[in-house]
C-alpha cells in the first residue's frame, strides 16, 4: 500500500480518514503527517480514524495511531477510532498500549454521531 493512497476528507467540521487494509510503515507515517496538516489547515475539532479495513497491526502502527490521537488532542481535537476488529483490539491489549481517553465506535456513522454529540454539548469539535 502506498503513502499516496492516504486521503483526509473534510466532512463538515470533521476529518475522516480510512486507513488502508495493510499499511506499511511509510504509509502509516504519511497518514500521521496528513492528518496533522489537515487539522491545522481546516481547524477541525474532530477526527474519525476508520480502521475497519485493518486486519492486523504491528507495534509501529499501533504506536503511531496512539501518538496521532495524542497529537490531535494537543491541537484541540478529539479522535474517534472507528471499526476496530476484535483481533486488532486483542493485539492492542497484548502490546500493552494505553489508548488514554480515545473514543471508539463500532463504525463511522457512530463515530460521527459521537463527535457531533460532543459538539452539541459545547465541546469543540
C-alpha positions as CSV (number, residue, x, y, z in Angstrom):
1,X,0.0,0.0,0.0
2,X,1.4,3.4,-1.0
3,X,1.5,6.5,1.1
4,X,-0.2,8.3,-1.8
5,X,-3.3,6.3,-1.1
6,X,-4.0,8.2,2.1
7,X,-6.7,10.8,1.8
8,X,-8.1,13.0,4.5
9,X,-11.7,14.0,3.8
10,X,-13.2,17.1,5.4
11,X,-16.8,16.4,6.3
12,X,-18.5,19.5,7.8
13,X,-16.3,20.3,10.8
14,X,-14.8,16.8,11.0
15,X,-12.0,15.0,9.2
16,X,-12.4,11.4,8.1
17,X,-9.5,9.1,7.2
18,X,-9.8,5.4,6.2
19,X,-6.7,3.5,6.9
20,X,-5.7,1.1,4.1
21,X,-6.0,-2.6,4.8
22,X,-2.3,-3.5,5.1
23,X,-0.4,-0.2,5.6
24,X,3.4,-0.3,5.6
25,X,5.5,1.9,7.9
26,X,5.8,4.6,5.3
27,X,2.1,4.7,4.8
28,X,1.4,4.9,8.5
29,X,3.9,7.8,8.8
30,X,2.3,9.6,5.9
31,X,-1.1,9.1,7.5
32,X,0.0,10.8,10.6
33,X,1.6,13.7,8.7
34,X,-1.5,14.3,6.5
35,X,-3.9,14.2,9.5
36,X,-1.9,16.8,11.4
37,X,-1.6,19.0,8.3
38,X,-5.4,18.7,7.7
39,X,-6.1,19.5,11.4
40,X,-4.1,22.7,11.1
41,X,-5.4,23.7,7.6
42,X,-9.1,23.1,8.4
43,X,-9.0,23.9,12.1
44,X,-11.0,20.8,12.7
45,X,-12.1,19.8,16.1
46,X,-12.7,16.2,15.3
47,X,-11.1,13.2,13.5
48,X,-12.7,9.9,12.6
49,X,-10.0,7.4,12.1
50,X,-11.6,4.5,10.3
51,X,-9.5,1.3,10.9
52,X,-12.2,-1.1,9.8
53,X,-10.2,-2.4,6.9
54,X,-7.1,-3.2,9.1
55,X,-6.7,-6.9,9.7
56,X,-3.6,-6.8,11.8
57,X,-1.3,-4.2,13.2
58,X,2.3,-4.2,14.3
59,X,3.8,-2.2,17.2
60,X,4.9,0.7,15.0
61,X,1.4,1.1,13.5
62,X,-0.3,0.8,16.9
63,X,2.2,3.3,18.5
64,X,1.7,5.7,15.6
65,X,-2.1,5.6,16.0
66,X,-1.8,6.4,19.7
67,X,0.7,9.2,19.0
68,X,-1.6,10.6,16.3
69,X,-4.6,10.6,18.7
70,X,-2.4,12.4,21.3
71,X,-1.2,15.0,18.7
72,X,-4.7,15.7,17.5
73,X,-5.7,16.2,21.2
74,X,-2.8,18.7,21.6
75,X,-4.2,20.6,18.6
76,X,-7.6,20.9,20.3
77,X,-9.4,18.0,18.6
78,X,-10.9,14.7,19.5
79,X,-10.4,11.4,17.7
80,X,-12.7,8.5,17.5
81,X,-11.3,5.2,16.3
82,X,-14.0,3.5,14.2
83,X,-14.4,-0.1,13.2
84,X,-11.7,-1.8,15.3
85,X,-11.8,-5.5,14.7
86,X,-11.7,-7.9,17.5
87,X,-8.2,-9.3,16.6
88,X,-6.9,-5.7,16.4
89,X,-8.3,-5.0,19.9
90,X,-6.6,-8.1,21.2
91,X,-3.3,-7.0,19.7
92,X,-3.5,-3.5,21.1
93,X,-4.2,-5.0,24.5
94,X,-1.4,-7.6,24.2
95,X,1.1,-4.8,23.3
96,X,0.1,-3.1,26.5
97,X,-0.8,0.2,24.7
98,X,-3.0,2.7,26.5
99,X,-5.5,4.4,24.4
100,X,-5.9,7.1,27.0
101,X,-9.2,9.0,26.6
102,X,-9.6,7.9,23.0
103,X,-13.2,7.4,22.0
104,X,-14.0,4.2,20.0
105,X,-17.0,3.4,17.9
106,X,-18.2,0.3,16.0
107,X,-18.5,2.2,12.7
108,X,-18.0,5.5,11.1
109,X,-21.7,6.6,11.5
110,X,-21.5,6.1,15.2
111,X,-18.2,7.9,15.4
112,X,-19.6,10.9,13.6
113,X,-22.6,10.8,15.9
114,X,-20.3,10.8,19.0
115,X,-18.3,13.8,17.8
116,X,-21.5,15.7,16.9
117,X,-22.9,14.9,20.3
118,X,-19.8,16.4,21.9
119,X,-20.1,19.4,19.7
120,X,-23.7,19.9,20.7
121,X,-22.7,19.8,24.4
122,X,-20.5,22.8,23.7
123,X,-17.2,20.9,23.4
124,X,-15.0,21.9,20.5
125,X,-15.4,19.6,17.5
